[in-house]
Amino acid sequence: MALRNILPDSEPTLRKRSRAVTEFNPHLHELLDDMRETLLRANGVGLAAPQVGVLRRAAIVVDTNLEDKTVEEQIIELINPEIIASSGEQIGPEGCLSLPNVFGLVTRPDLVKIKAQDRNGEWFEVLGKDLTARAFCHEVDHLNGIIFTDIAERILTEEELEELQHGDDCDCDDCDGCDGCDDEDCDDEDCDEHEHVHEHEHEHTHDHNHDHTHDHDHHDHHDHDHHDHGHTHG
Ligand code: CO
């Protein structure tokens, strides 16, 4: 297995329609294994073959509803997937591994049924709900050359992004400094009365991209943050 580069959305490849997979051979298995490793490394919830430069109808999705399984076991491989049924509606933030730090409000069905082949060519059906339904749609879109920004109601502002990533109950590294506020005995060097709250917020906004990457260096990739907070990165 090997990591593959995830193409940025500026890459024309991502705008093309992928062709059906017809050979269920070791070459496909290697692609899927590499995509699994790449997705796990990036801590996303989905990845489509065109995102790693292969214009074939193959994608993988982490079914986050399978809570008792490891992330690796949650990965569903979808070859030549088709959406055969959908219902309900969810409007929420959606992101993509090809567009780090960009989120848009996208309307998707709540429940999506997919028909697809597995890596050996066997057809199966799978039902996804909530985030998984969103990811199914997002990945099938990739196979048709569509990126979520094409269909987003609007892109979230920097401020909204901050709030999304660091809500009230956020306990990520970036927000640890704030915890001192409520603690009378806090001797954190950042904790100077309550002033540091403002400093903290300021730093956050001012140097967002930098902080984001480096303050999460105990993770392999900054996208882990989004995953933790329950947002889609496909
Ligand atoms: Co994507």
Residues whose N, C-alpha, C, O or C-beta is under 5 A from the ligand:
A	BS01	CO	G95 C96 L97 G234
